[in-house]
């Protein structure tokens, strides 16, 4: 069929900003749901595939590690080769990865599928953000669109546990992956149909040495932290993993200093407030992701709840987070970012301490209070930590700063699952089945998580400067 001018005009008219926004929101919702629904299926996955605690940690952290390691490169690829193209490729990779997960015959294949899915998310998230920035030229419209896009993260946090639990109970753990495929396919079709291509290759290049070092270093650290409790902390592979990370870190810094267009501009780290914001972002997710990894296991094993009920019981955290985060902008103007971040991290630490102090068999109302307190802290902190990081650097580096905050968040999540999972395994055993052992293991892990959150509160209090949201730093 010949493509007439009328047909061309009709097809172009479909590319409305609203359709572009809908496609990008589906993309971020897809990526975030994929990282959250799995938590409610871990008990069933462990039983079906004979996976111990370390295996379940890898099921979660394979996604987080791929996402954290490749997030910055995902944005660069979009600038170089086209944002719609990279978004579409990322969505297609998510489809393949979730199919592999849904059909996985063993833990190793499941972990491989989760790695693929994390890779896809690392391409989808930064590309979707860049696409919206290009689509909405008006600053006010762009701010509203980005607010809707960001709210999908909170929506995923609310929907993920309940949807995951419902699917696990009604259709088995494989359904949480297989039923993602039609949503991902719809996202791909919408993106190819409604999103115009855009790219900005000028002065952008891939930093392959830096990217390679980042993957190897973070992978070595995650391996040592996850497998340490199973292999023994003095075992040669575990010691080698920690040494590899320690040796590669200064090598990475040296390479980035000498690279033109580095993955991580080292000059940004001369800004004290920026470094503090990254540390707070990482510690925030350190405790939270460790909690949402371990608490569903405790709810199902020690309390005998179904996967769906465990998901419902996590709702106080996500619902309170959604409510408070909607007020965080006004609160930040009223009280300042330093007060918000300090109070937020202190609330998260206090909530974890409360959950750790609960005796076995404590009423669920007490658990709900602890989760709500954590939700308050998360809502207070999430917005300001991103805003402070961006405001701490020059305008030209705002996109890089935002990407580094998200990377810090995912590194914190990866280490939270690894470290708190290791503490849990050391106390409860690699294949926990005893309710008392599970409760004790959770308590020990939450104490470590609380220490991390309270350390973040101290960092915010001491190193986030007053007026941190006002203006940008001088150009690096």
N, C-alpha and C positions, 0 to 999 in steps of 0.2 A: 504494500500500500504506500502511495506517495504521501510524504509528510508536507501538507500545505501550510501556508502562512497562518491560516486560521487555526489549524491543529496545533502548530507551534505556539501560537499565542495562548490557546486554551491550556496546553500543557504547562507553559510558563506561569499562567495564572494560578495553577495549583500550588505553586511554591510560595504559599503565604507564610508569613512569620509564625502564625498560630500552628500550622502544620509542622513547621520546622521545630518549634518549641515542643510540640507533642511527641515528635520522634526522639528528640534529645532527652526529654523526661522519661520516656520509655527505656531509653538506653541506660541512664543512670539508675533507674529503678531496677532494671534487670541485673545490672552489675552488683548493686548493693544487696538485693534479695538473694542472689546466688551465694553471697558471703555469709548471710545470716540464717537462712533456712536450714543449713546443714547442722547447726548446733543441736536442734531438737531430735535429729536422727542419729546422733552419735552412739547412743546406747544400743540401738538396733543394728547399726553398721558394725559395731564391735562384736556383737553376738553372731551376726550373719557371716562376717569375714574373718572371725577369730582374730580381731585386732586388739592389742593392748593399748595402754594409755599413750605410749609413744607413737603408735600407728595412727591413733585418732588425732594426736597433735599434728602429725604431718598432713592429715586430711584437711585440716584447717589452715595450717601454716604454708602448705605448698601454694595455695591461692594467695595468701598475704605476701609471701616472699616474692613471687613472680610480679605481683602488683607493685609492691614497694620498690623493687629493683628496676623496673622498666617504666615507671610512671613518667619520669622526666623525659626519657627517650620517646615515649608515646607522643608527647606534645611536639617534640622536634620533628618526628616523622610526619605529623599532620601539616606542619608548616612547610616542609620540604616537598612532599608528594601529593598533598591535597587532603583537606580535613575530612571531606565526605568519604573519600576513598579509604582513608585509614579507619574512620568510624565503621564503615561497612566491613572492612577486613576484620576489625576487632569483634564485631558482632558475629561474623561467620565463624571466627575462632571460638567464641563462646558457645555457639551451636554445636560445633564438633566436640569441644571439651565436655559439655554437659551430656552429650550422647555417650561419650566414653565413660563418664561417671555412672550414668544410668545403667549401662550394660557391663560394668566392671565385674570380672569374676573373682578378683582378689584385691587386697589392699594396695598393692603396688600399682595396678592399673588405675584404681580409683585416684591415687595420689597423682599419677601422670595426667589424668583428666582434670583434676583440680588445678594443676600447674598451667595447663592450656587455658583454662577459664580465667585464671589470674592474668595471664598474658593478654587475653582479649579485653579484659576490663582495663588494663593499663593503656590500651589503645583507645577504648571507647570514652573514658571519663575526660581526659584532657582535650580530645578532639571535640566532644560535645560542648564543652565550655567555650572553646575557640569558635565553633560554629555559631553559637548564640551571640558572642561578642561581635561577629561580623554581620549577622543577620539584623540585629537591632542597633542601628546607627544612633538613634536618639538616646541620650544618657538615661533619662527617666524610664523609658520603655525597656532599655537594657537592664536597668536595676530591677524592675519588676519581673522581667523574664528570668534573670539569674536568681531572684528570690524564689520563684516557683520551682526552678530547677533544683535549688538547694533544698527546698522543702521535701523533695522526693527522698532525700537521705533519711529524714525523720520518718516519712511515711514507710519506708522500707524497714526501719527499726521497729515500727509498730506492727506492720503486717507480717514480717519475716517469721518471727517465732510462732504466731498463731497459725499462719498458713502452713508452715513446716510441720507443726504438730498435728494439724488436721490431716494433712496428706499422709504422714507416716502412719497414723492410726487407721486411716480408711483404705489406703492403697499401698502401703509399704514404703520403705525408705527410698527405693529407686524412683518412685513417682516424683519426688521433689526435684529430680534432675530432668526426667523425661518430659514432664509437663511444662518445663521452662522452654523447651524447644519451640513450640508454636508461638510463644510470646516473642522470643528472639527472632524468629522468622518474620513476624509482623513488623518488628522494629527495623529489620534489614530492608524490607520492602518499602516501608515509609521513608526511610533515609534515602534510598536510591530514587524514589519517586518525587519527594518534596524538597530535598536539600540541594541547593546549588553548590557547585564545587568552588573552593577557595584555597589559596595557598599563599605563603609569604616566604619564599626560599632565600631572600636576600639576607646575607650575613648569618645564615643558619647552617650548621653542619653537624653531622653525627660524631660524637665523641666515643668511638669504639673502644679505645684503651680504657677510658674511665668507666664505661658501661661494663666491660668485662671484669674489671677489678671489683666493681660494686657487687656484681652477681656472685663472684667467687667469695668475696669477703663476707657478705651477708649470709650466703649459703653455709659457709664454714661455721659461723657463729651460731646459726640456727641448728645445725647438725649437732654441735657440741652441747648446746643447751637442752635440746630435746632428748638426745640419746644418752646423756651423762648418767641419769639415774638408772638406766637399764644396763649400760656397759660398765659403769663404774667411773667415777670422776677422775681417777688416775690412770684409766686405760689409755694406751698409746693413741688410738684414733681420736679420743676426746681431747686429750692434751694437744694433739696436732691441730685440731679444729680451732681451739682457742688461740694457739700460737699463730696459725695462719691468719686469723682475723687481726691479731695484734701487729703482725708484720706487714700485712697488706694495707692497713690504715695509713701509715706514713707514706707508703709508696703511692697510694691513691692521691693523697694531698700533694705530693711532689709532681705527679703527672698532671693533675688539674691546674697547678700553678703554671706549667709550661705549655698547656694546650690552648690553642686559639679556639674560642667557642666551647669552653669546657661544659661537661655535664653539670657540675656544681661549681659556680664561681666562688673561689675561696675568699675573695675580697668581702663578700657579704658577711662573713663570720667575724669581721672586725667590729660589727655593730653588736654591742652587748645585749641590747633589748631584743634584737632579732634572734640571737643564740638562745636567750632565755625563753622566747616564745616557742622555738623548736623543741627545747627541752620539756616545756610544759605540755606541748602537744603530744610528744612521745609518752610521757608519764601518764597523761590522761587516758590514753588507750591501753597502756600497759595493764592497769588495774581493771578497766572495764571489759576488755576482751578476754582476760583471764577469767573474769566472773561469768560472762555469758558462755564460755566454754565449759566451766566446771559446774555451775549451779544447776543446769538442766539434768546433768548426770545425777547429782545428789537428789533432786526432786523426784526423779524416776526410780532410782535404786533405793534410797533411804526412806522416801515418803510413799513410794508405790504409785505415784501419779502416772497417768498416761502422757504420751508426748504432747497431745493437744492441751491437756490441763497444765502441763509444765509451761507451754507457750503462753497460755492465758495468765499464768501466775507471774510471768515476766513483764506483763503489760504496765504495771505501775512505773517502771523505769522509763519506758519509751513514751508513755502518755504524759508524764510529768515533764520529761525532756522537751516534748513538742510544745507544751504550754509555756514553759519558762523561756525556751529559745525564742519564741515570738515576742517576748518582752525584753530580750537581752539588749537590743539596740537602744531602747529608751533607758534601760538601767545603766548601760555603759556611759551614756551622755550624763546621766545624773550622778553616778558614783565614780566613774573612771574605770579604765580597763584594769589597772593594777588591783583595785579592790574586788572587781568582778572575778578576775582570774584566781586571786588568793582565796576568796570565799568559795569559788567553785571547786577548786582542788581540795580545799579543806572539807567541804561537804562530801565529796566523793570518798575521801579517806575515812571520814566519820561513818558514812554508810557502810563501807566495807568492814570497819571495826565492829559496828553493831551486828552485822550478819555473822562475823566471826565469833562474837560473844554469845550468840544464841545457843541454848542447850539443845541436845538432841530431842526431836519431837516438839519443838517450840511451835506455838500456833502460827498459822500462815500470816495472820495480821501483822505479827512482828517482822516477818520476812518482807511483807509489802512495805512497811515503814522504811526499812533499810533500803529497799530498791527505790522508793520515792525520793529519799534523801540523795541517793546517787544520781537520780534523774535531775533533781534540782541543780546539783553541782555540774553535771554535764551541760545542762541548758545555760547556766551562767557562764561557762568557760568557752564553749565551742565557738561562738561568734567572735568574742574579743580576741581569742588567740590567733585567729586568722587575720583579723583586722590589724592587730598590733604588728604582726610579722610583715604585712604588706606596707604599712605606714612607716616601718623602721628602715626601709631601703628607698633608693631613688625610684621615681616613677617608671623609668625604663626597665627596672628590675622587678616590677610588681608581679608579672606573670611567673617569673622564676621563683620569687619568694613564696607565692601561693602554692606552686608545685612542690617546693621543699617542705612546706608545712604538711601537705598531704602525705608526702613521703615519710616525714617524721612520725605522723600518726600511724602509718602502716608498719613502720619499723617497730614502734611501740607495741602495736597489736601482735606482731609476730613474736616479739620477745616476751610479751605478757603470756601468750599461750605456751611458749616454750618454757619459760622460767617457772611460772605458777603451775603449769602442768607437771614439771619435774618435781616441784615441792609436793604436789598432790600425790604423785606416783610414789615418792619416797615414803610417804606416810600411809597411803592406802593400798599400795601394791600396784603392779602393772596391769593386773586384770581384776579390778575391784568388783566384788560381789557382796561383800559384807557391809551392811548398812552403817554399822558403827565406824568401820574403817573409812568408808566414804565420807561420812560427816567429819571425822577427825582430819582427814586429808584436806577437805574443803576449808576447814577452819585454819589450818596452817598456811594454805595458799593465800587465803584472804588477808591474813596478817601481813604477809609479804607485799601483797597488792596495796594494802592500806599504807604501808611505809612508803611505797613509791608515790602515791597520791599526795601524802603529806609533805614529802620532799619537794614535789612540784609546787605546793602552796608556798613553801619557804622560798623557792627560786623566784616565784612571781612577786612575793613581797619584797625581796631584796634586790632584784635585778630588772624588773619592769619599771621603767622610768615614769614619773608623773607626766601626764599629757602625752602618753605614748600614741594616742590616736590622732594627734594633731600634726598634719603635714608629713612630708617625706624627708628622709635623710638626704644628705648631699650625695651626689653621684659617686659611686665607688670607682 
